[in-house]
Amino acid sequence: MAVKMKDIAEALGVSLVTVSKALRQHPDISKQTRERIEAKVKELNYRPNLAARSLVTGRSSLIGLIVPDLLHPFFAEVARGLSLTLRERGYFLVLASSEEDPVLEQQEIEHMLAHRLDALVVATCQPDPAMLRRIQAGDTPLVLIDRYFEGFSSHYVGTDDYAAGKLAAEHLIEIGCKRIAHIRGAENSTGRRRYKGFLDTLQKHGRTLPPEYLMAAGSVDVEGARYGSAALQQLRTLKQPPDGIFCYNDVVAIGLVLEAAAEGVRIPHDLAVIGCGNLHYDEAICVPLSSIDQRSSEIGTRAAKMILDLLQPEAPQEHARTVLQPRLIARDSTAKPVAKKKPAAK
């Protein structure tokens, strides 16, 4: 038969409450008593029945995270930041992938809610916030990350995507690129805002973005590398191919850089490339990639802290919103000589 908590208490001659508090690292329990209990737990191979505990406490100690792709390094970094912070407070992360499929995402959300998770974190791929409104009407706290809906009030943690697009455009202009293209993301908040920041900055500097220089990628989080490769193939057929490209994310940029190497396009000499995400691909490409740092791990940490606040008895009533400022990380893929400014006329 499975060892129960009362078996630990009887074996040591302590109360059930003492064992419970020791296992939860409660400060009321002395170090000596806690070590005795932990030793007995190990000896008897005791495992707590979290399902039974949740019936008593109303808490499962589980936090759900649903993202478009578990293999995408950006979301992996977010998950890591979430997990590390939640673990310190006795909570654990349950992961699921929507594969950028709204129907699958809804199924995953319903499945998690049925298991009475304490909170839900979602990088949603829904076309509208209708389903998210239904979740908010329930008693499970919901935090959106990376993506949001205009006019929909919710707890949110993400990066200033407009600023990300602005930083990328300014950098490509600064290094002297004349024909600048953009491989944009999906029609969600991140795709729209990065494109808007990029376009507004080009126009501010008197530049245009010809229609043939704007490439619409498909599933940039799930199959970004393939779209990056295909985009470069198409751009190379133009009479005047671009000499600078801002890719929606690093996954797209990696696909483009690898395709460039296959076609003999020299980076950055023939083409400067900058991505977004500042992810680690040192072993994947021969040219270190310039990128916009979204502070992915910090997004996870901030989301975890927001959840912990929401789970307190006196939880904040207003929807909290945390927007982190991105940073330019310039590497070899944009290491063109800086264009010299013409001297001012006397």
Steps between C-alpha positions, in 0.01 A plus 500: 500500500610858437661673794283780642594813687354357822746207472787751509347672803448173692850375422656816645252568778401841367169647393359486148507881494872500579574266208283707267672824597847347472432378148384851405816655653290690754714726727319371812688170473859484628782393272566188712136384484477571129815299429364204702175510305678532164721202585197288590322609180798379299525177697133411451488630141207727578341704223234760578155452349458837332151413377381434854673812627333715236156379615579632848686820412327589174846537344681261266842673511498473119522787252413440134700645210375476141723630221502464119809279491693331782808463275525875433793628711314821587216313667746256657675796665167641617407160646835479679455843660149404608600164639801620699302773675189290566703208632644718776145546631392137469321524164572291192451558130282292264584560133299462179542608138225639279702461176353839399160327472216690676286186529782299656579789733139507620509124561822532702355784706181307575707195597712703741205679654331163559798401714447805721832669441570798723571738211538502122764671284435518125679632192177483306445435131126572518359732230299692761474517881156333534633182660735695727205702629330175601811397696509835675137449605612192695715473810833407341741795463608557139823669390574566133860511383663626178165565327191701589182640349431872457202600713512183709600563859709219649805423709791515255880473484693558180745712303444835331479361147467845342833593654649171371409589142631852550837379633543261207426767238728757664785250515475400133486867397796585722725236343424639154237266356311662211249231401342366816246216509288346774376144548202568720313284746140390525202732536522520879622769737868406471499479120308824457695702757846396376399582144352836604810602697721394209292681235456821701875520557580451132256778410646726769835470324350563157508136396230292337411133525412382149231228493748246362723558806225403743477124536211341692617186674253240617543308823811689609523336841443140394660497153693826498825363357324364193328833437829688542665280239209540255491877553866542406452288188221733390685820590803384303292494179444877518687729262634682803512259796508657847829565677341489845220285648315514830354158581198472729687260729832318528353173371412668170841669492682169551317345205590802289869496602534129426339550159736791432799276572363239260457761224839664552357824640758651734373627833543782588696608188216444251212493746457615861255295707344572837251286689297539816519295820875488570496122517804274504587329172879495524520149358241553226657776292848620411415871528393621849155652465413856592168511681258697711504365854142445617619407851320168473613352832395818680155478340464160668627632833269802494202281403576265792513791746172631361340158554628479857344839572170385348496191722524703819184545714508874431557466126506822294169574329634703209658327203879533521706569188878466475673607177878454484721716280701303239873543438710492185767228497726565200713208378681399179191464280469883486869589535510718190716815508299787646399746230698822530297814539563773247664808650264790550513765232684818602 
